Amino acid sequence: MRIFGAAILAASLLVTNAFAAETLPAGKPAGVKKAQGANNALLIIGGIGVAGLGIGLAASSNGGGPTTITTGTVGTTTP
């Protein structure tokens, strides 16, 4: 699970750098109004779905392996 998490983290760091190829011009606004006006419903729903999937996978793990149950015989004595 740690390796999977590390791979996802590394991929997310690489992807964010790839999308940041354009630099902002000096002295100009960053375009916050344009970003706020965009329809981000699909991104929000996708993010919630990915978070739910991660929580589901984390909750369904069995915590390190199968448990073993040992049964023994019970001895009785007669008077």
C-alpha positions as CSV (number, residue, x, y, z in Angstrom):
1,M,0.0,0.0,0.0
2,R,2.9,2.4,0.7
3,I,4.4,1.7,-2.7
4,F,1.1,2.4,-4.4
5,G,0.7,5.7,-2.4
6,A,4.2,6.8,-3.2
7,A,3.7,6.1,-6.9
8,I,0.4,8.2,-6.9
9,L,2.2,11.0,-5.1
10,A,5.1,11.0,-7.6
11,A,2.7,10.9,-10.6
12,S,0.7,13.8,-9.2
13,L,3.9,15.9,-8.8
14,L,4.9,15.2,-12.3
15,V,1.5,15.9,-13.8
16,T,1.2,19.3,-12.0
17,N,4.5,20.4,-13.4
18,A,3.5,19.4,-16.9
19,F,0.3,21.5,-16.8
20,A,2.2,24.5,-15.5
21,A,4.1,25.0,-18.8
22,E,2.8,28.5,-19.3
23,T,4.2,31.2,-17.1
24,L,2.2,34.3,-16.1
25,P,3.3,37.6,-17.6
26,A,4.8,40.0,-15.1
27,G,2.5,42.7,-13.8
28,K,-0.7,41.2,-15.1
29,P,-3.5,39.7,-13.1
30,A,-3.5,36.0,-12.6
31,G,-7.0,35.4,-13.9
32,V,-8.7,34.5,-10.7
33,K,-12.1,35.8,-11.9
34,K,-11.9,33.6,-15.0
35,A,-11.0,30.6,-13.0
36,Q,-13.9,31.2,-10.6
37,G,-16.3,31.6,-13.4
38,A,-15.4,28.3,-15.1
39,N,-17.7,25.3,-14.6
40,N,-15.7,22.9,-12.3
41,A,-18.5,20.6,-11.4
42,L,-17.0,17.7,-13.3
43,L,-13.7,18.1,-11.5
44,I,-15.4,18.4,-8.1
45,I,-17.4,15.2,-8.7
46,G,-14.3,13.4,-10.0
47,G,-12.3,14.4,-6.9
48,I,-15.0,13.3,-4.6
49,G,-15.2,9.9,-6.4
50,V,-11.4,9.4,-6.2
51,A,-11.5,10.3,-2.5
52,G,-14.3,7.9,-1.9
53,L,-12.5,5.2,-3.8
54,G,-9.3,5.7,-1.7
55,I,-11.3,5.6,1.6
56,G,-13.1,2.5,0.4
57,L,-9.8,0.7,-0.4
58,A,-8.3,1.8,2.9
59,A,-11.3,0.6,4.9
60,S,-11.5,-2.8,3.1
61,S,-7.9,-3.8,3.8
62,N,-7.6,-6.5,6.4
63,G,-4.8,-4.9,8.3
64,G,-1.8,-7.0,7.5
65,G,-2.8,-10.6,6.7
66,P,-5.1,-13.4,7.6
67,T,-5.7,-14.3,11.2
68,T,-5.4,-17.9,12.3
69,I,-7.7,-19.6,14.7
70,T,-6.4,-22.5,16.7
71,T,-8.7,-24.9,18.3
72,G,-7.6,-27.4,20.9
73,T,-9.1,-30.4,22.6
74,V,-10.7,-30.0,26.0
75,G,-9.7,-32.7,28.5
76,T,-12.2,-33.9,31.1
77,T,-11.7,-36.0,34.1
78,T,-14.1,-38.4,35.7
79,P,-14.3,-38.9,39.4
